Amino acid sequence: MAEASPILSLKSVRKMFGAHAAVDSIDLDIAEGEFFTIVGPSGSGKTTMLRMLAGMDTPTSGDILLRGERINDLPANKRPTCMVFQSLALFPHRTVGQNIEFPLKIRGEVPESRKARALQLMDLLRLPQSYYAKNVLKCSGGERQRVALARALAYDPQILFFDEPLSAIDYKLRKTLEKELKDIHRETKKTFVYITHSLEEAMVMSDRIGVMRAGKLVQVGTPHQIYSAPNTRFVSEFVGDVNVLPVSLDTDGRLHSRLTGARLKPPPVPEGFSEGHLVIRPEFLRFLAKAADADNAVSGRLYNEYVLGSRIQYQVRVGEGVFAVEKLRQQAFTGKLDDDVIIGWDAKDAILVTD
């Protein structure tokens, strides 16, 4: 994504509830036109942060800037922003068209103009124009999601905030709507700020992701950066399946694994590193004919396998530990359960983290 100037900036933003810091000294710039997702487990502070950005809560300290102007005390209805809630907050006894037109009606636009804009937005959101007079309660869950988004776009906001809007939808529809939201973002060129507890959801849609833990942003980066170069064990484990080995650095520059007893060739070692964790994604592990076929190798027993659509994940018991090895179906391992196996990886395909 091309560099753009920040539309939203947070400067040392903190939100206290009594003695508890729900959001703790956050610094962040969100670029105009960016799809930025805040992800984290329950209680990490992501919803509190979104509420402050949208104007529903006020920071205890620090500043929120919109195009460089401080907006800490500007109420939500005075900001050029709109929120799409998890509950959708549609008017249940009104039609699809009436729901979408509501912001335009409040603004005083004439009926003909309102209807033209509603139909335009329905086309954008892939809602049949015949739905214009349909009661919103007769729409499916996915259709109501589209109506809520069309209504938000009718405000013509500079920024759209999303509070876990897909969390209550079944898996297949959620995957469809994830792709549609990314398409809509591209078509509208609006700034999207999205909250979710699902890293998978964030990886599909986002230009950048901010991972929150205990009120702090622990890492911000592109989906590729978050997945390939996590800066803590927490981030690595939050982003899909991962193998994590407690290790210490020996005086000869090798790593000692307390779990397997192996001495390993390390990836680039962070300055000052003495002990921490070695992180290896399952797709970087492979089955070996002999230990010399990879920089690092361990022997174990093939314990189980799991078919994951186009991929197969194998569970290999190594001493007291378990390794996950993942392959495409066409590269499936031909061994049998309980076979003795050797698995390995190249040093460059692992990461060392201290936390």
C-alpha positions in Angstrom: 0.0 0.0 0.0 1.4 3.4 -0.9 2.3 5.7 1.9 -0.4 8.2 2.9 -0.6 10.9 5.6 -2.3 9.9 8.9 -6.0 10.6 9.1 -6.0 9.4 12.8 -3.2 9.6 15.3 -3.1 8.5 18.9 -0.5 10.2 21.2 0.2 8.4 24.5 -3.5 7.6 24.8 -4.6 6.0 28.1 -8.0 5.0 29.4 -8.3 4.3 33.2 -11.2 2.5 34.9 -10.3 3.1 38.6 -6.8 1.8 39.0 -7.0 -0.4 35.8 -5.5 0.8 32.5 -7.8 -0.6 29.9 -5.7 1.2 27.2 -2.2 1.9 28.3 -0.1 4.7 26.6 -0.9 3.9 22.9 0.9 5.6 20.1 -0.4 4.9 16.6 -0.9 6.5 13.2 -3.6 5.3 10.9 -3.2 6.3 7.2 -6.0 7.7 5.1 -7.6 5.0 3.0 -6.0 2.2 5.1 -7.8 -1.0 6.3 -6.4 -1.1 9.8 -7.5 -4.0 12.2 -7.0 -4.1 15.9 -6.9 -7.7 17.1 -6.5 -9.2 20.6 -8.1 -11.6 23.1 -11.1 -10.6 25.3 -10.0 -8.0 27.8 -7.1 -6.7 25.8 -8.5 -3.2 25.4 -9.4 -3.2 21.7 -13.1 -2.3 22.1 -12.2 0.5 24.6 -9.7 1.8 22.1 -12.4 1.8 19.3 -14.9 3.6 21.5 -12.4 6.4 22.1 -11.6 6.7 18.4 -15.4 6.8 17.6 -16.1 9.4 20.3 -18.1 7.2 22.7 -15.5 7.4 25.4 -12.9 10.1 26.3 -9.3 9.3 27.0 -8.1 9.7 30.6 -4.9 11.2 29.2 -3.1 11.6 25.8 -4.6 13.0 22.6 -6.5 11.7 19.6 -5.9 13.7 16.4 -8.1 13.8 13.3 -6.1 15.2 10.4 -3.9 16.9 13.1 -6.8 18.4 15.1 -7.4 17.3 18.7 -10.8 15.6 19.0 -10.7 14.1 22.5 -13.9 15.9 23.5 -15.7 16.0 20.2 -18.8 13.9 20.5 -19.5 11.0 18.1 -22.3 12.8 16.2 -19.9 15.7 15.4 -17.2 13.5 13.9 -16.9 12.5 10.2 -17.1 8.9 11.2 -19.6 6.0 11.5 -19.8 2.8 13.4 -21.0 -0.6 12.3 -21.9 -2.5 15.4 -21.9 -6.2 16.1 -25.7 -5.9 16.8 -26.1 -4.0 13.5 -28.7 -1.7 15.2 -31.0 -1.7 12.2 -34.6 -0.4 12.5 -36.6 -3.7 12.7 -39.9 -2.5 11.4 -38.6 -0.5 8.4 -37.7 -1.6 4.9 -34.2 -2.1 3.5 -34.5 1.2 1.7 -35.7 3.1 4.8 -32.8 1.8 6.8 -30.2 2.8 4.3 -31.9 6.3 3.7 -32.1 7.2 7.4 -28.9 9.3 7.5 -29.9 11.1 4.3 -33.4 11.8 5.7 -31.9 13.2 8.9 -29.7 15.4 6.7 -32.8 16.8 5.0 -32.3 15.3 1.5 -35.4 15.0 -0.7 -37.0 11.6 -1.2 -35.9 11.2 -4.9 -32.2 11.9 -4.0 -32.4 9.5 -1.0 -33.8 6.7 -3.1 -31.2 7.1 -5.8 -28.4 7.0 -3.3 -29.9 4.0 -1.5 -30.2 2.0 -4.8 -26.6 3.0 -5.7 -25.4 1.7 -2.4 -27.5 -1.5 -2.7 -25.7 -2.2 -6.0 -22.3 -1.6 -4.4 -23.2 -4.0 -1.6 -24.7 -6.6 -3.9 -28.3 -6.3 -2.6 -30.9 -6.7 -5.3 -32.8 -3.5 -6.0 -36.0 -5.5 -5.5 -35.1 -5.5 -1.8 -35.6 -1.8 -1.5 -39.2 -2.3 -0.2 -38.4 -5.5 1.7 -38.8 -5.5 5.5 -35.3 -5.8 7.0 -36.4 -8.6 9.3 -37.1 -10.8 6.3 -33.5 -10.5 5.1 -30.9 -13.2 6.0 -28.1 -12.5 8.4 -25.6 -11.8 5.6 -28.1 -9.4 3.9 -28.7 -7.5 7.1 -24.9 -7.1 7.4 -24.9 -5.5 3.9 -27.8 -3.2 4.8 -26.0 -2.0 7.9 -22.8 -1.3 5.9 -24.9 0.5 3.2 -26.5 2.7 5.9 -23.0 3.5 7.3 -21.8 4.4 3.8 -24.8 6.7 3.3 -23.4 9.0 5.9 -20.4 9.4 3.6 -18.0 9.2 6.5 -14.3 9.7 6.3 -13.7 6.7 8.6 -15.8 3.6 9.2 -15.4 1.8 12.5 -16.4 -1.9 12.8 -17.0 -3.5 16.1 -16.7 -7.3 15.5 -19.5 -7.2 12.9 -19.0 -10.8 11.6 -18.5 -12.6 14.9 -22.1 -14.0 15.1 -22.2 -15.3 11.5 -21.6 -18.9 10.4 -18.2 -19.7 9.0 -19.0 -20.0 5.3 -20.9 -16.7 5.2 -18.2 -15.0 7.3 -15.5 -16.0 4.7 -17.6 -14.6 1.9 -18.2 -11.3 3.7 -14.5 -10.9 4.6 -13.7 -10.9 0.9 -16.6 -8.6 0.1 -15.5 -6.1 2.8 -12.0 -6.0 1.4 -13.5 -5.4 -2.1 -15.8 -2.6 -0.8 -12.8 -1.0 1.0 -10.9 -1.0 -2.3 -13.9 0.4 -4.2 -14.8 3.2 -1.7 -11.2 4.1 -0.7 -12.6 4.9 2.8 -10.5 4.4 5.9 -11.7 1.3 7.7 -10.8 0.6 11.4 -11.9 -2.9 12.3 -12.0 -4.7 15.7 -11.9 -8.5 15.9 -10.7 -11.3 18.2 -10.0 -13.4 15.0 -6.5 -13.1 13.7 -7.5 -15.1 10.7 -10.2 -12.5 9.9 -7.6 -9.7 10.2 -5.1 -11.5 8.0 -7.6 -11.8 5.1 -8.7 -8.1 5.0 -6.2 -5.8 6.5 -3.4 -3.5 5.2 -2.0 -3.5 8.7 -2.8 -5.2 12.0 -2.3 -4.0 15.5 -2.1 -6.8 18.1 -3.2 -5.8 21.6 -2.5 -7.4 24.9 -3.3 -6.1 28.4 -4.1 -2.6 27.1 -0.9 -2.3 25.0 -0.2 -2.5 21.3 2.5 -5.2 21.3 3.1 -5.3 17.6 1.9 -3.3 14.5 2.7 -4.5 11.0 1.4 -5.9 7.7 -0.2 -9.4 7.8 3.0 -10.8 6.4 5.1 -9.1 9.1 2.9 -10.2 11.9 2.9 -13.8 10.6 6.5 -14.1 9.5 8.3 -11.9 12.1 6.3 -11.9 15.4 8.2 -10.0 18.1 7.0 -12.0 21.1 5.8 -15.5 21.9 2.3 -14.1 22.5 2.1 -12.7 19.0 3.5 -15.9 17.4 1.0 -18.1 19.2 -1.9 -15.7 18.5 -1.2 -15.9 14.8 -2.2 -19.5 14.0 -0.4 -22.8 14.8 3.2 -22.6 15.8 6.0 -24.7 17.3 7.6 -23.0 20.3 10.8 -24.4 21.9 12.3 -22.9 25.1 16.0 -22.4 24.3 19.1 -20.9 25.7 22.2 -19.7 23.8 25.4 -21.7 24.5 28.8 -20.2 24.5 29.6 -21.7 21.1 26.7 -20.0 19.4 24.4 -23.0 19.3 20.9 -23.2 20.9 20.2 -25.7 23.6 16.6 -27.0 23.6 15.5 -28.1 27.1 12.4 -29.8 25.6 14.2 -32.1 23.1 17.8 -32.0 24.4 18.9 -31.0 20.9 21.6 -28.5 20.1 20.4 -26.4 17.2 21.8 -24.0 14.6 20.1 -20.6 15.4 18.5 -18.1 13.1 19.9 -14.5 13.4 20.3 -13.9 17.2 18.8 -10.7 18.6 21.4 -8.5 20.4 21.6 -9.4 24.1 19.7 -12.7 23.6 20.6 -15.4 26.1 17.4 -17.4 26.5 13.9 -17.3 25.2 11.9 -19.2 22.6 12.5 -20.6 19.1 9.5 -20.2 16.9 9.0 -22.5 13.9 5.8 -22.4 11.7 4.5 -25.9 10.9 4.9 -25.3 7.1 8.6 -24.8 7.5 9.1 -28.3 9.1 9.7 -31.3 6.8 10.1 -35.0 7.0 13.7 -36.1 6.4 15.3 -39.2 5.1 18.4 -38.4 7.2 19.3 -35.8 9.8 21.9 -34.2 7.6 19.2 -33.1 5.1 18.4 -30.0 7.2 20.2 -27.5 9.4 18.3 -28.8 12.4 16.7 -32.2 12.9 15.0 -34.2 15.7 13.7 -37.7 15.9 10.2 -38.6 17.0 7.1 -40.7 16.4 4.3 -39.9 14.0 1.3 -39.7 16.4 -1.6 -38.3 14.4 -2.7 -36.4 11.3 -5.5 -33.9 10.6 -6.9 -33.1 7.2 -7.4 -29.3 6.9 -8.9 -29.0 3.4 -6.0 -28.4 1.0 -3.5 -29.1 3.8 -2.6 -31.9 6.1 -1.2 -31.3 9.6 0.9 -34.1 11.2 1.5 -34.4 15.0 5.0 -35.7 15.8 5.9 -36.6 19.4 9.5 -35.7 20.2 10.5 -36.6 23.8 8.0 -34.7 26.0 7.2 -32.3 23.3 4.8 -32.3 20.3 5.7 -30.8 16.9 3.1 -29.8 14.2 4.2 -30.4 10.6 2.0 -29.0 7.8 2.0 -30.0 4.1 -0.1 -29.5 1.1 -2.2 -32.5 0.2 -0.2 -33.2 -2.9 2.9 -33.3 -0.7 1.4 -35.7 1.9 3.7 -37.8 4.0 3.4 -41.5 3.1 4.4 -42.9 6.5 2.0 -44.6 9.0 0.9 -43.6 12.4 3.4 -44.7 15.1 6.3 -44.8 12.6 9.7 -43.4 13.8 10.4 -40.3 11.8 13.0 -37.5 11.5 11.7 -34.0 11.1 13.8 -30.9 10.5 14.0 -27.3 9.4 16.5 -24.8 8.2 17.8 -22.1 10.6 16.7 -19.2 8.4 13.0 -20.4 8.7 12.8 -20.0 12.5 12.6 -16.9 14.7 14.0 -16.2 18.2 11.8 -14.2 20.6 12.5 -13.3 24.2 9.0 -13.0 25.6 
